[in-house]
Amino acid sequence: MFDLRECAHRPPIRVGDKWSGAVLRCLEGGPHRFTELKARLRGVNPKVLTETLRAMERDRWLTRTDRGGNPPHVDYALTDVGRSLIGVLDAACAWAREHHGE
């Protein structure tokens, strides 16, 4: 039997967030700027994308590198922890394809 008290000392895990998986996919091939991510993620508004990126950075899934300049130049890239989630995402997508009709 699963005991929730076993997880009490661990930080919560982000599961089921609408945009995190899509951001992982976008960054899978390398770093992107905010505007590039926004363009690739049609339908996400800037506020939600900002909140998603901040949460993913807080969870150490990605890094935010401010390169300065005018306009600001900020790159987002997956960390090793974020990259380790790609296999999990692949497995979840395969499961969804397999059970789509159910």
N, C-alpha and C positions, 0 to 999 in steps of 0.2 A: 504494500500500500504506500502511496505517496504522502509524505508528511511535509506540509508547507513550512514547518519550523526549520527544516533542513536548509531552506533557501533564505531564511530571514537575514543571515549575515552577508548575503551576496547582493550586489546591485541589481536592480530590475533589468530585464532584457526587453529591448524594443521588438515587438512582434506585431505584425498586422498593420503597421504604419503604411499609409497609402503610397508615399513617395520614396521611402528609403531604398526599397528594392530597385526602383527605376534609377535612382541616383547611383547606386552601386553599379548597375549595368552601364550607365553613361561613363563612369570613371574607370571602368574595367580596362579600357584601352589606353588610359593615361590621363594626365591632369587636364582640367577644363576650367575656363573662367565662368563666372556667374551667368553672364549673358549667353554663353554657349550652352550651359545646362538648361537655362530657361527656354531657349529655342528648341532644344531637343526634347524637352518635357512639355509638349503642348498641353495646355489646360491647367498648368500649375501657375498660381499667381505669385508675384515676387515675395509677398509676406510669408506665404506658406513655404516657399522654397528656402527663404532665409531661415525660418524656424527649423526646417528639416536639416539644413546644413549645420546649423548651430548644435542641434541635438546630436547629430552624427559626429561632429567634432568633439563634443563633450564625452561621448561614448568611445572616443578614440578610433572611430571607423575611418576617419579622413583627417587630413591636415589642411589648414588654410594658410597660404603663404601670401602675404601682402608685399607686392613688389613696388609699391608707391606709384608715382606718376599722376598725371592729370589727363584723362580721367583715371581714377584708381584702377590698378591692375592687381587682381587677387586670383590666385590659382587654388583649386581644390584638387586633392589627390588622395587616393586610398592609402591607408597605412597597411602594414602587414596584417593587422587584426581585421581591417575591412576587406582586404584581399582574401583572407581565409573564409569569409562568408560567401564567396562566389560559388564554391562547391555546394554549400547548403542551399543557396538560391537555385542552383541548377537542379538539385534533387527535388526541391519544392515545385519547381516548374514542371519537371518530369512527372511528378505525382499528379499535379493538376491536369496535365494533358491526358494521362492515363484514366483519370476518374471524371473527366469533364461531363460525360453523358449521364453520370449517376446523380 
